[in-house]
Amino acid sequence: MTDIEQHFRAVAAIDPAATALWYEERGYSWGELSAVAEGVGKALRAGGVEPGQAVSWVARNHPAMVAGALGLLMAGNCITPINPHVAQEKYASDLEKFNRPAILAAPQDWTEAAIAVARRIGAIALSLHIGDADPVRIVDGLDRAGPGPFGNNPPDTVLERISSGTTGDPKRFLVDRKTFMKALGYSNSSEPGAKPDEGPSLKRSGTLIFSTFAHSAGLWNTVTALYQGRPIILHDRFTVEGWHRSVKRFRPKLLSLMPAMISMVMEADIPPEDLSSLIALRTGSAPLPVETQRAFEAKYGVPILIDYGASEFMGGIASWSLADRRTFGDSKMGSVGRLRPDMQAKVTERGSETPLPPREKGILWLKTDRHGPDWVATTDLASIDEDGFLYLHGRADEAINRGGFKVLPEEVADVLRQHEGVREVAVLGIKDKRLGEVPIAIIEPFPGRPAPTPEELEAFGRARMPAYFVPTGYEYVDEMPRTNSLKISRPALRTMFAEKYAF
């Protein structure tokens, strides 16, 4: 038994009667999670699935699937997430494409198409029912894996992390055992007051999970909570009302919210006293406008700690700590914090590996033993100041070359977001015969307010940014298309305006 299996078994066995998870006003104990988890392991071994083999885990935000993930970790099998929140044909197609020897799903995801795929590829089919006397049920007699061959990952792979799909189709990154345990250790040590070397224990303060399990953050935050022995307050999706109720009821000390969610909380005008349990709020995954951060902190007295991570680097790259906020105050606002202890970074010109001086913008390179011994060039434009604070300036592969001038979409968007009539904005590059590329802005106005006219936005922009940054056109949407992680989906925007513009 490896350290991973030992650790998760030890956590689950500390107090089987203690509440491990809340969902739809019902609590589930560690004993109930363990009953599913142990049943999963027994069914896999009885059906011929060996430790190290990857198993399809249908990523629905449901208590049974949390228990199923715990079961795969305890059994030493790799978690292959399958997104059920897509068209049924796509869902069934993904089950068949990944071709694992077993499929774990909540009852509602055992559709006729899913059962047909399991039968066709010869997969064990397990329906998970937490809190039931028979928590792990065989679907349609599919209790043994067929002869295969089955798709698999390298034998030391623990899980697959899925990117957000903000700029294209989601990518999958394989996480090996060594990297997995290191990343969980860093996650634990980053919690305020946590001791990096403490043994398994159950915590009192809970983790609110709103992100879908089909996205890297939802699954990783859940696995981290299980690792830490922290109660999970699980929701199907984010709503301000549901988040508000959970914060008032469970009084967490630390929460994570994506930038779009922070804006939604601000717009809902939640009373400050309802958030008085919070000592900090973490955010990441997308840029947080400095104005939004200032407004939130002024209203609620809760510092926002920004994180910067990437699926391919197993999460955290840089982050703010409470100690840094106390030391530097607001002087470093706009930064994503300082590097995690195991990370190295440098900024270079495109095509070069020579570091630039502090505060110079360029391509961000990273190096960490989580990924390997070599420097890796990212697609992010960044700068690093004299105190080691990292600033992001958008993606290098999205920079718009306007007649030889570089336009950074996120910097244009930051300016336009300051207009009182703009709720959200995305900037895209379109083809131009004379200049090569020019920027256009997609505007989401505030509901119930008059939308700012293109003339207003142009005058607003010209007063606040270089002339070549100013968009050549403005389009309007009622609501931005978003990914599962609530980032703006740029591919969806391009599709929406494909008939009008050449991208």
C-alpha positions in Angstrom: 0.0 0.0 0.0 1.4 3.4 -1.0 1.5 6.6 1.0 -1.5 7.8 -1.0 -3.8 4.9 -0.1 -2.5 4.9 3.5 -3.2 8.6 4.0 -6.8 8.6 2.6 -7.7 5.4 4.5 -6.3 6.9 7.7 -8.3 10.1 7.3 -11.5 8.2 6.7 -11.0 6.0 9.7 -10.4 8.7 12.3 -14.0 9.2 13.3 -16.5 7.3 11.0 -19.4 9.1 12.7 -18.1 12.6 12.0 -19.7 14.6 9.2 -17.6 14.5 6.0 -20.0 16.2 3.6 -23.1 18.3 3.3 -25.3 18.3 0.3 -28.9 19.6 -0.1 -29.3 20.1 3.7 -28.2 16.5 4.5 -25.0 15.5 6.1 -23.0 12.4 5.2 -20.5 10.8 7.6 -17.0 9.6 6.9 -18.4 6.1 7.6 -20.9 6.5 4.7 -18.2 7.8 2.4 -16.0 4.8 3.4 -18.8 2.3 2.7 -19.0 3.5 -0.9 -15.2 3.8 -1.2 -14.5 0.3 0.2 -17.2 -1.2 -2.0 -15.7 0.4 -5.1 -12.3 -1.1 -4.4 -13.8 -4.6 -3.7 -15.9 -4.5 -6.9 -12.9 -3.4 -9.0 -10.7 -6.2 -7.7 -13.4 -8.8 -8.0 -14.0 -7.7 -11.6 -10.4 -8.0 -12.6 -9.3 -4.3 -12.5 -5.8 -4.0 -11.0 -4.3 -1.2 -9.0 -2.8 1.4 -11.3 -5.4 1.0 -14.0 -7.4 4.1 -14.9 -11.2 4.1 -14.2 -13.8 6.4 -15.8 -15.3 8.6 -13.0 -18.4 10.5 -14.2 -17.8 14.0 -12.8 -21.2 15.0 -11.4 -21.3 17.1 -8.2 -22.9 14.5 -6.1 -21.9 13.0 -2.7 -21.7 9.5 -4.2 -19.1 10.7 -6.7 -17.0 12.2 -3.9 -17.1 8.8 -2.2 -16.3 7.2 -5.6 -13.2 9.4 -6.0 -12.1 8.5 -2.4 -12.6 4.8 -3.3 -10.3 5.1 -6.4 -7.6 6.9 -4.3 -7.8 4.3 -1.6 -7.7 1.5 -4.2 -4.8 2.9 -6.1 -6.6 3.5 -9.3 -6.3 6.5 -11.6 -9.3 8.9 -11.9 -10.3 9.7 -15.4 -13.0 12.4 -15.2 -15.9 12.2 -17.8 -18.1 15.2 -18.2 -21.8 14.4 -18.0 -22.9 18.0 -18.5 -22.8 17.8 -22.3 -25.1 16.4 -25.0 -25.8 12.8 -24.3 -24.2 11.7 -27.5 -20.9 13.5 -26.5 -21.1 11.9 -23.0 -21.4 8.4 -24.4 -18.8 9.1 -27.0 -16.3 10.2 -24.3 -17.0 7.0 -22.3 -16.2 5.0 -25.4 -13.2 7.1 -26.4 -11.4 6.8 -23.1 -12.3 3.1 -23.0 -11.6 2.3 -19.3 -12.1 -1.1 -17.8 -14.6 0.3 -15.3 -17.1 3.2 -15.1 -18.3 4.8 -11.9 -21.4 7.0 -12.0 -24.3 8.3 -10.0 -27.6 6.6 -10.8 -28.9 9.4 -13.1 -25.9 9.1 -15.3 -26.5 5.4 -16.2 -28.4 6.3 -19.3 -29.2 3.7 -21.9 -26.4 5.0 -24.1 -23.9 4.8 -21.2 -24.9 1.2 -20.4 -24.6 0.3 -24.1 -21.1 1.7 -24.2 -20.1 -0.2 -21.0 -21.4 -3.4 -22.6 -19.7 -2.7 -25.9 -16.2 -2.0 -24.5 -16.5 -4.6 -21.7 -16.4 -2.3 -18.7 -17.5 -2.9 -15.2 -20.5 -0.7 -14.5 -20.9 0.6 -10.9 -23.8 2.7 -9.8 -23.0 4.5 -6.5 -25.7 5.1 -3.8 -24.3 6.8 -0.7 -26.2 6.3 2.5 -27.9 3.2 1.1 -27.6 -0.3 2.5 -26.3 -1.4 -0.9 -24.1 1.5 -1.8 -22.2 0.0 -4.8 -24.5 -1.7 -7.3 -23.6 -3.6 -10.5 -25.5 -2.2 -13.5 -27.1 -4.8 -15.8 -24.8 -7.6 -14.8 -21.6 -5.8 -15.9 -19.5 -7.0 -13.0 -16.3 -8.1 -14.8 -14.0 -6.3 -17.2 -13.7 -7.8 -20.6 -10.5 -8.8 -22.4 -9.8 -5.3 -23.7 -7.5 -3.8 -24.7 -8.4 -0.8 -22.6 -7.0 2.7 -22.6 -4.7 3.5 -19.7 -2.2 6.0 -18.5 1.4 5.3 -17.2 1.1 3.1 -14.1 2.0 5.7 -11.6 -0.7 8.2 -12.7 -3.2 9.1 -9.9 -5.6 11.4 -11.8 -6.1 13.5 -14.9 -6.6 17.2 -14.5 -8.7 19.0 -17.1 -8.0 22.6 -18.2 -10.8 25.1 -18.4 -11.0 25.3 -22.2 -11.0 29.1 -22.1 -9.1 29.4 -25.4 -9.9 26.1 -27.0 -10.8 22.4 -26.3 -10.0 21.4 -22.7 -6.7 19.6 -22.3 -5.9 16.7 -20.0 -2.7 16.6 -17.8 -1.6 13.5 -16.1 -0.6 13.7 -12.4 1.8 11.1 -11.1 2.0 9.9 -7.5 5.1 11.9 -6.5 3.7 15.1 -8.0 0.2 14.4 -6.5 1.5 14.1 -2.9 3.8 17.1 -3.2 1.0 19.3 -4.6 -1.4 18.2 -1.8 1.3 19.0 0.8 1.7 22.5 -0.7 -2.1 23.0 -0.7 -2.2 22.0 3.0 0.7 24.2 4.0 -0.9 27.2 2.3 -3.9 27.1 4.6 -3.8 29.9 7.2 -2.4 28.3 10.4 -1.8 24.9 8.9 1.3 22.9 9.8 2.9 21.4 6.7 4.1 18.2 8.5 1.0 17.5 10.6 -0.5 14.0 10.4 -4.0 13.0 9.3 -6.7 14.8 11.3 -10.2 16.0 10.9 -10.8 19.7 10.6 -13.8 21.8 11.7 -13.7 24.5 9.1 -15.4 23.4 5.9 -14.6 23.8 2.2 -17.4 25.1 -0.1 -17.3 23.4 -3.5 -19.3 25.1 -6.3 -17.1 24.4 -9.3 -18.1 21.5 -11.4 -16.1 18.3 -10.9 -15.7 18.3 -14.7 -13.3 21.1 -14.3 -9.8 20.9 -12.7 -10.6 23.2 -9.8 -13.7 21.4 -8.6 -12.1 17.9 -8.5 -8.8 19.2 -7.1 -10.4 21.2 -4.3 -12.5 18.2 -3.4 -9.5 15.9 -3.3 -7.6 18.5 -1.2 -10.4 18.6 1.3 -10.5 14.8 1.6 -6.7 14.8 2.1 -7.0 17.4 4.8 -9.9 15.8 6.5 -12.0 18.9 6.0 -15.8 18.8 5.7 -17.1 19.5 2.2 -20.1 21.6 1.6 -21.1 20.5 -1.9 -23.3 22.4 -4.4 -24.3 21.5 -8.0 -23.3 24.9 -9.2 -22.6 28.4 -8.1 -25.5 30.7 -7.2 -25.2 33.7 -5.0 -28.2 32.6 -2.9 -26.7 29.1 -2.2 -23.3 30.5 -1.5 -24.7 33.1 0.9 -26.8 30.5 2.8 -23.7 28.2 3.2 -21.4 30.9 4.4 -24.0 32.0 7.0 -24.6 28.5 8.2 -21.1 26.9 8.2 -19.1 30.0 9.0 -15.9 29.1 7.1 -12.6 30.9 7.7 -11.3 30.7 4.2 -13.1 30.4 0.9 -12.2 30.4 -2.8 -14.3 32.3 -5.4 -13.6 32.9 -9.0 -13.5 36.6 -10.1 -16.9 36.4 -11.8 -18.4 35.0 -8.6 -16.9 37.9 -6.6 -18.6 40.4 -8.9 -21.9 38.5 -8.5 -21.6 38.7 -4.7 -20.9 42.4 -4.8 -23.9 43.0 -7.1 -26.1 41.0 -4.7 -25.2 43.5 -1.8 -24.8 40.7 0.8 -24.6 42.3 4.3 -21.0 42.5 5.6 -21.9 40.8 8.9 -22.9 37.6 7.0 -19.2 37.2 5.9 -17.7 38.0 9.3 -16.3 34.5 9.7 -13.9 34.9 6.8 -10.3 35.8 7.5 -9.5 35.7 3.7 -10.9 35.0 0.3 -8.8 33.3 -2.3 -9.3 33.8 -6.0 -7.7 32.9 -9.3 -8.3 31.3 -12.7 -9.0 34.6 -14.4 -7.9 38.3 -13.9 -9.6 40.1 -11.0 -9.9 43.9 -11.7 -8.1 45.9 -9.1 -11.3 48.1 -8.7 -13.3 45.0 -7.8 -10.8 43.9 -5.3 -10.7 47.4 -3.6 -14.5 47.6 -3.5 -14.9 44.1 -2.0 -12.3 44.6 0.6 -13.6 48.0 1.6 -17.2 46.7 1.9 -16.5 43.4 3.7 -13.1 44.0 5.4 -11.9 40.6 4.0 -8.6 40.5 2.2 -8.6 38.9 -1.2 -5.5 36.6 -1.7 -4.9 36.0 -5.4 -3.5 32.7 -6.7 -2.0 31.9 -10.0 -1.9 28.2 -11.1 -2.0 26.0 -14.1 -3.2 22.4 -14.6 0.0 21.3 -16.3 2.0 22.5 -13.2 -0.4 20.8 -10.8 -2.0 23.9 -9.4 -0.3 26.7 -7.5 2.5 28.7 -9.1 2.3 31.9 -7.1 0.0 33.3 -4.4 -0.6 36.0 -1.9 -0.3 35.2 1.8 -1.8 37.1 4.7 1.7 37.9 5.9 2.5 39.6 2.5 -0.8 41.5 2.6 0.2 42.8 6.1 3.7 43.7 5.0 3.0 45.2 1.6 -0.6 46.4 2.0 -2.1 47.7 -1.3 1.2 48.6 -2.8 1.4 45.4 -4.9 -2.3 45.2 -6.0 -2.6 43.7 -9.4 0.1 41.1 -8.7 -0.8 37.4 -8.4 1.6 37.1 -5.5 5.0 35.5 -4.9 6.2 32.2 -6.1 5.5 29.0 -4.2 8.6 27.5 -2.5 9.2 24.9 -5.1 8.8 27.2 -8.1 11.4 29.2 -10.1 10.4 31.8 -12.7 12.1 34.1 -15.2 10.8 36.5 -17.9 12.4 36.7 -21.3 11.9 38.2 -24.7 10.2 36.0 -27.3 12.7 33.5 -28.7 15.2 34.1 -25.9 16.1 32.4 -22.7 18.0 35.3 -21.1 16.1 36.8 -18.2 14.9 40.4 -18.5 15.4 43.0 -15.7 12.7 43.4 -13.0 9.4 44.9 -14.2 10.1 44.3 -17.9 7.3 42.4 -19.7 8.0 39.2 -21.6 7.4 35.5 -21.8 7.0 33.8 -18.5 9.2 30.7 -17.9 8.7 28.3 -15.0 10.7 25.5 -13.4 9.6 23.1 -10.7 10.4 19.5 -9.8 6.6 18.9 -10.0 7.0 19.1 -13.8 10.6 18.0 -14.4 14.2 19.4 -14.4 13.8 21.8 -17.4 12.6 25.4 -17.8 9.2 25.5 -19.5 8.0 28.5 -21.5 4.3 29.4 -20.8 2.0 31.3 -23.0 1.7 34.1 -20.4 3.1 37.6 -20.6 4.4 38.6 -17.3 6.8 40.8 -15.3 8.5 40.3 -11.9 9.3 43.2 -9.6 12.3 43.6 -7.2 10.4 42.0 -4.3 9.6 38.9 -6.3 5.9 39.7 -7.0 4.6 38.3 -10.3 2.3 40.3 -12.6 0.4 38.9 -15.5 -0.3 40.9 -18.6 -2.4 38.5 -20.7 -1.5 35.6 -23.0 1.3 35.9 -25.5 -0.7 33.9 -28.0 -3.6 36.3 -27.8 -1.5 39.5 -28.3 -2.8 41.5 -31.3 -0.2 42.8 -33.8 -1.8 46.0 -35.0 0.5 47.2 -37.8 3.6 46.4 -35.7 2.2 47.6 -32.4 1.4 45.0 -29.7 -2.1 45.2 -28.2 -2.7 43.2 -25.1 -6.4 42.3 -24.9 -6.6 42.0 -21.1 -5.1 45.5 -20.7 -7.7 47.0 -23.0 -10.4 45.1 -21.2 -9.2 46.4 -17.8 -9.7 49.9 -19.0 -13.2 49.4 -20.5 -14.4 47.6 -17.4 -13.9 50.9 -15.5 -16.8 52.4 -17.5 -19.9 52.5 -15.2 -22.1 50.9 -17.9 -19.8 47.9 -18.6 -20.4 44.8 -16.5 -17.9 42.6 -18.5 -15.8 42.9 -21.6 -13.7 40.6 -23.8 -11.3 41.9 -26.5 -10.6 39.8 -29.6 -8.3 40.3 -32.6 -9.8 40.3 -36.1 -8.1 40.3 -39.4 -7.5 43.6 -41.2 -6.2 44.1 -44.7 -4.1 47.2 -43.9 -2.9 46.5 -40.4 -3.0 42.7 -40.2 -5.0 42.6 -37.0 -7.1 45.1 -35.0 -9.0 44.7 -31.7 -12.8 44.7 -31.2 -14.5 44.7 -27.9 -17.5 42.5 -26.9 -19.5 44.3 -24.2 -21.9 42.9 -21.6 -23.8 45.8 -20.2 -25.3 45.9 -16.7 -28.9 44.5 -16.8 -31.5 47.3 -16.4 -29.1 50.1 -17.4 -28.7 51.8 -20.8 -25.8 50.2 -22.7 -22.9 52.6 -23.4 -22.7 53.6 -27.0 -19.7 52.8 -29.2 -19.0 56.5 -29.3 -19.0 56.8 -25.5 -16.7 53.7 -25.1 -14.3 55.1 -27.8 -14.0 58.4 -26.0 -13.6 56.7 -22.7 -10.8 54.5 -24.0 -8.9 57.2 -25.9 -8.7 59.2 -22.6 -7.2 56.3 -20.8 -5.0 54.2 -23.1 -2.8 54.4 -26.2 -4.6 55.2 -29.4 -3.6 51.9 -31.0 -5.2 50.0 -28.0 -8.6 51.5 -28.7 -10.9 48.9 -30.4 -12.1 49.5 -33.9 -15.5 48.1 -33.2 -17.9 47.2 -30.4 -20.4 44.4 -30.1 -23.0 43.7 -27.4 -24.2 40.5 -25.7 -26.8 40.0 -23.0 -24.5 37.6 -21.2 -20.9 36.4 -21.9 -20.6 32.7 -22.8 -18.6 31.0 -20.0 -16.8 27.7 -19.4 -17.5 25.4 -16.5 -15.1 27.5 -14.5 -17.0 30.7 -15.3 -14.2 32.1 -17.4 -15.3 33.9 -20.6 -15.2 31.4 -23.4 -13.3 33.0 -26.3 -14.0 30.2 -28.7 -17.7 30.6 -28.1 -17.4 34.4 -28.7 -15.6 33.8 -32.0 -18.4 31.4 -33.0 -21.1 34.0 -32.2 -19.5 36.6 -34.4 -17.9 34.4 -37.0 -20.3 35.5 -39.8 -19.4 39.1 -39.3 -15.7 39.0 -38.6 -12.6 37.0 -39.8 -10.7 35.9 -36.8 
